[in-house]
Amino acid sequence: MSSIATSIPSSRKLNKVSEEEWSIRVDLAACYRLIHHFGWTDQIYNHISARIPNTDDHFLLNPFGLGYNEVTASNLVKVDLEGNIIGHSDYTINRAGYVIHSAIHAARQDVMCVLHTHTVNGSAVSCLEEGFIPMTQAGFQFYQRLSYHNYEGIAVNLEERQRLVTDLQQNNAMILYNHGLLTCGSTISHAFSRFYYLEQACEVQLKAMQSGGKIKQPPPEVCEHTARQWDKMNTNEQKMKPLPEWAAYLRMLDNLDPSYKK
């Protein structure tokens, strides 16, 4: 999926990780570092997962107990849909992460990456009865394309998985009421980009509401037109191609701390 070329550490050789899986591991570790960089973490909690192609629905999650700035390509934990750890790992996984991510990976074969965090802006909007209100160019990509899921407590109940996927439907973004944000993508870069724009739009919404001014909204046909423009720009997603900005993010991380590739 990624065009990045990296050296192969001994841990990859020991676990017989394919070149394709290693590329996904590097991109997923980069995604964790980006969430840390933008200040969107919640201590060691929350989770981003990535499906490994050509497997029995194996996917990668962060090692529980490490900060996002400590996640690397080699310490990501590979699990199956039953929560079993595949291969050797010195770490375990967060059960809530397993419940949420296994549900979506099992139901949505088109989804390679699932991103869920408890950001301040996203969590604040998740507490509003009216939910998310798209009012910016980037925010309009979610117009009539955003799902909602009611809060049921900490997501450790396996029975919640069916309700999660029923609420998500075929959308790639969801507000978890009283909880946070969730985005999906057929590439890691698309899931991250969606999250970036959704979090940004939530921040704009809160500031606009706080201003006390009357919010100007385009007519529905313009909102839908803009959403379709975003849909068209994402046509390459079906071809599993990363977004053009992803390479720039990787260069930024290389300059800041290239250890994510280890």
SVG drawing of the C-alpha trace seen along z (x, -y; Angstrom):
<svg xmlns="http://www.w3.org/2000/svg" viewBox="-31 -37 49 55">
<polyline fill="none" stroke="black" stroke-width="0.4" points="0.0,0.0 2.8,-2.4 5.7,-3.1 8.0,-3.7 11.2,-1.6 12.6,-0.6 15.2,1.7 14.0,5.0 14.7,5.6 15.4,9.0 12.0,9.1 10.4,9.2 12.6,12.0 11.8,14.0 8.1,13.7 8.3,14.2 6.5,11.0 5.8,10.5 6.9,7.4 3.2,6.4 2.5,6.8 5.7,4.9 4.6,2.0 1.2,1.9 3.0,2.1 5.1,-0.9 2.1,-3.0 0.1,-2.0 2.9,-2.9 3.2,-6.2 -0.5,-6.8 -0.1,-6.3 2.8,-8.7 0.7,-11.3 -2.2,-11.0 0.4,-11.6 1.9,-14.5 -1.5,-16.3 -2.3,-15.7 -5.2,-13.4 -4.3,-10.7 -6.0,-9.6 -3.0,-8.4 -2.4,-4.8 -6.0,-4.2 -7.9,-4.3 -6.8,-2.3 -6.1,-2.2 -6.2,1.1 -5.2,2.3 -6.3,5.4 -3.6,7.7 -4.5,8.7 -4.6,12.4 -5.1,13.7 -8.0,15.1 -9.0,11.6 -5.9,10.9 -5.4,7.3 -2.9,5.2 -3.5,3.3 -1.3,1.2 0.5,3.0 -1.4,2.2 0.6,0.2 2.7,-1.8 2.2,-5.4 1.4,-6.2 4.9,-7.7 6.3,-4.3 4.5,-2.3 6.7,-0.9 6.2,1.4 7.6,4.4 5.8,4.1 2.3,3.9 0.3,6.9 -1.3,9.2 -4.7,10.7 -7.5,12.7 -11.2,12.0 -11.4,14.1 -8.9,12.0 -6.1,14.5 -2.6,13.1 -0.9,14.4 2.8,15.1 5.1,13.8 4.4,10.6 5.6,9.3 2.4,7.3 -1.3,7.8 -4.2,5.7 -6.9,3.5 -10.2,5.5 -12.3,2.5 -10.1,2.0 -10.6,5.7 -14.4,5.4 -14.8,2.3 -12.2,3.2 -13.0,6.8 -16.7,5.9 -15.9,3.6 -13.2,5.8 -15.5,8.8 -18.4,6.9 -16.7,4.6 -14.3,6.3 -13.8,2.9 -12.3,1.4 -8.6,1.9 -8.1,-0.7 -10.3,-1.7 -9.3,-4.7 -11.0,-5.6 -10.0,-8.2 -11.4,-10.4 -10.3,-13.8 -11.6,-16.8 -13.5,-18.4 -14.8,-15.1 -15.9,-14.0 -17.6,-17.4 -19.6,-17.1 -20.5,-13.5 -22.2,-14.9 -24.5,-17.2 -28.1,-16.1 -27.9,-17.5 -24.6,-15.8 -22.3,-17.0 -23.3,-19.9 -21.2,-20.2 -20.5,-23.8 -17.1,-23.9 -15.8,-22.8 -14.0,-19.8 -16.9,-19.1 -19.3,-18.8 -17.7,-15.5 -19.7,-14.0 -23.0,-15.5 -25.6,-12.7 -22.6,-10.3 -22.1,-10.1 -23.4,-7.4 -24.2,-7.5 -24.0,-4.9 -25.5,-5.3 -23.4,-4.9 -23.5,-1.6 -20.7,-1.9 -17.0,-0.9 -17.0,1.3 -16.1,4.7 -19.4,6.5 -19.1,8.7 -22.9,8.3 -22.3,4.6 -20.4,5.5 -23.5,6.2 -25.1,2.9 -21.9,1.1 -21.8,2.4 -25.6,2.0 -25.2,-1.7 -22.1,-2.2 -23.8,-0.7 -21.6,-1.5 -20.4,-4.9 -16.8,-5.6 -17.3,-7.9 -19.3,-7.6 -20.0,-9.6 -20.0,-7.4 -22.4,-9.4 -20.8,-10.5 -17.7,-8.7 -15.7,-10.0 -15.1,-9.7 -14.4,-6.7 -13.3,-6.7 -12.6,-4.0 -10.7,-3.7 -9.5,-1.2 -6.1,-2.6 -4.5,-3.9 -4.0,-7.3 -7.8,-7.6 -8.8,-6.7 -6.4,-9.3 -7.4,-12.0 -11.1,-11.5 -10.3,-11.7 -8.2,-14.8 -11.1,-16.6 -13.8,-15.3 -11.9,-16.4 -11.1,-19.8 -14.8,-20.3 -15.9,-19.4 -13.5,-22.1 -15.0,-24.7 -18.5,-23.7 -17.8,-24.3 -16.1,-27.6 -18.9,-28.8 -21.5,-27.8 -19.5,-29.5 -19.4,-32.8 -23.1,-33.2 -23.4,-34.4 -26.0,-33.0 -24.4,-30.2 -24.7,-30.5 -25.4,-27.3 -25.4,-26.6 -28.6,-25.2 -28.9,-21.3 -28.1,-20.9 -24.8,-22.7 -23.9,-20.6 -24.7,-17.4 -22.8,-18.7 -19.7,-19.3 -20.0,-15.9 -20.1,-14.3 -17.0,-16.2 -15.3,-14.6 -16.6,-11.2 -15.1,-11.7 -11.7,-12.7 -11.7,-9.5 -12.3,-7.2 -8.6,-6.1 -9.4,-4.7 -11.0,-1.7 -7.7,-1.1 -6.0,-1.0 -3.8,-4.0 -2.6,-6.3 -3.5,-9.9 -0.9,-12.3 -0.3,-14.0 0.7,-10.7 4.2,-10.8 4.6,-14.3 3.5,-13.1 6.1,-10.3 8.8,-12.7 7.8,-14.9 7.9,-11.8 11.3,-10.8 12.6,-14.3 11.0,-14.2 11.7,-10.6 12.1,-7.8 11.9,-5.1 8.4,-4.3 9.9,-2.2 11.8,0.2"/>
</svg>
